[in-house]
Each structure stands twice: as structure tokens, then as C-alpha cells.
């Protein structure tokens, strides 16, 4: 079950760079399932039944506007795969892949891409 990822608090840098809400201090936009699905379709052309590690990386790069998959980003993404799936695999059901991207987005500490 990967549903817990969608309710976890955001521990990392925020994805949204818009002005925070003056009352809560939170950014007005968060990484949601529809947002990730939008980037998945943009990168892959459709929503596949299974998503590979490379495809997850491509979606993360598109979502976060990373110029490349630098080592700190790859390591953080591997930690997210293990947190959500338990271990690394060749590919994952789409719901698991979306949850991995959500976990990464909630935990990315902002180390700069090299």
C-alpha cells in the first residue's frame, strides 16, 4: 500500500516557488497525484501500466526542472524508491511510481544538481 505517501508531511524544499500563503506560510501549490500524472504523460506520452527507474527519473527531472540527474538527486530518488517499495526493482506499477515521485518531492533536501 502506498496511500500513506499522499498524506505525509513535506520535509524537503518546496516544489512551488510562488508566494507563500500569508496566514499559513505554506506555498499555494503542492505536488499532487494529478500534477505528477500530468508530468508523466508529458514525458512518456501516456500513463503506462508499469514505470521503470529511468522513466521515474525523467518525470522527476521534468517536474522539478532539473537539467540532469545528478548524483545527489539519484541518491534521494533511490531512497524514495526504497521507502515506498521496500527495495529497488526493474519497474513498478504506476501507482507505486507516482508515490515514489511524491515521496521524493516531499523529502528532497534541495542539494544542487551538478
C-alpha positions, 0 to 999 in steps of 0.5 A: 500500500502506498496511500500513506505517501499522499498524506505525509508531511513535506520535509524537503524544499518546496516544489512551488516557488510562488508566494507563500500563503500569508496566514499559513506560510505554506506555498499555494501549490503542492505536488499532487497525484494529478500534477505528477500524472500530468508530468508523466504523460508529458514525458512518456506520452501516456500513463503506462501500466508499469514505470521503470527507474529511468522513466521515474527519473525523467518525470522527476527531472521534468517536474522539478526542472532539473537539467540532469540527474545528478548524483545527489538527486539519484541518491534521494530518488533511490531512497524514495524508491526504497521507502515506498517499495521496500527495495529497488526493482526493474519497474513498478506499477504506476501507482507505486511510481507516482508515490515514489515521485511524491515521496521524493518531492516531499523529502528532497533536501534541495542539494544542487544538481551538478 
